[in-house]
Amino acid sequence: MYRFGTAGNPKSFYDAGLKSSVQAPGFLSARGLNAYEYSAGRGVQIGEDTARAIGAEARRQGVYVSIHAPYYINCATLDPESREKSFGYILDSARAIDWMGGERVIFHPGSEKGGRDAAMERACVFLKEALERMDDAGLGHIHLCPETMGKVNMLGTLDDVIRFCALDQRMIPTLDFAHLHARGQGCLNTVYDFEAVIVRLMDGLWPDRAGDMPERLKHFHVHFSHVQYTSKGERKHVSFADEGYGPDFGQLAVVLKKYSLEPVVICESRETQAEDAAAMRDIMREAIAQSGDIQSLA
């Protein structure tokens, strides 16, 4: 089952006179969408009652919920106070999504300041401890979902995310294809470019191809939008209506169909998340309906 939805509430949500995120699942369901990523990028400020109300409405509407943790998280920080705050942001996010009845916390890994190799080692140590703290807090059933990042000075390459997910089966990869495109200076231009990403992900999380495909691979997490970028990587997400930008979801849809992957696809377009998520849903349906396939790289 494919799931398509929005990161936060789009402009059309507010234009419809809606104000509370409790209304978001109904807004999405009415548009044929079935996923919602609650945005806590500026901090987890939601209370338990509101979170539970969002969860109850999401279940009623058949909408899958996740949460984006605060942007302030830095898994590789050298500062002890910042490190402790980062643990707090993760635990607060895990607790909030648990109240909502969801299970995925999407987060940015942080900066590679102090040297990339050393930063990666610190980040891995941090994530292992974060999972232990979640266990201690009764939140061991919540998944941490490291995201690929769009700026070249940040942790979050595809290989970084694969390495993080190798730490524990509870880690689920979040592939932000706009970020990958921007970091690679417009590298996703063909079906085969997207397939190379997916095959690399499969090689990292399911190298022997033995047994059934792991659930965290089959139903991995996706962020998608078009993007502006510079030599330093991502500049900003844009709308599908903004001409001249990529990447192209239609190319990814062909690859998802081929490998029988059914991710949660969250649209991060600028202001038009709901409209562009619906467009991706329709593109995916068209890809499924078409016969034929592409030659395998796997």
Buried (B, 14 or more C-beta within 10 A) or exposed (E): EBBBBBBBBBBBBEEEEBEEBBBBBBBBBEBEBBBBBBBBBEEBEBEEEBBBBBBBBBBEBEBBBBBBBBBBBBBBBEEEEEBEBBBBBBBBBBBBBBBBBBBBBBBBBBBBBEEBEEBBEBBBEBBEEBBEBBEEEEBEEBBBBBBBBBBBEBBBBBEBBBBBBEBEEBBBBBBBBBBBBBBBEEBBBEBBBBBBBBBBBBEBBBEEEEEEBBEBBBBBBBBBBBBBBEEEBBEEBBBBEBEEBBBBBBBBBBBBBBBEBBBBBBBBBBBBBBBBBBBBBEBBEEBEEEEEEBEEEE
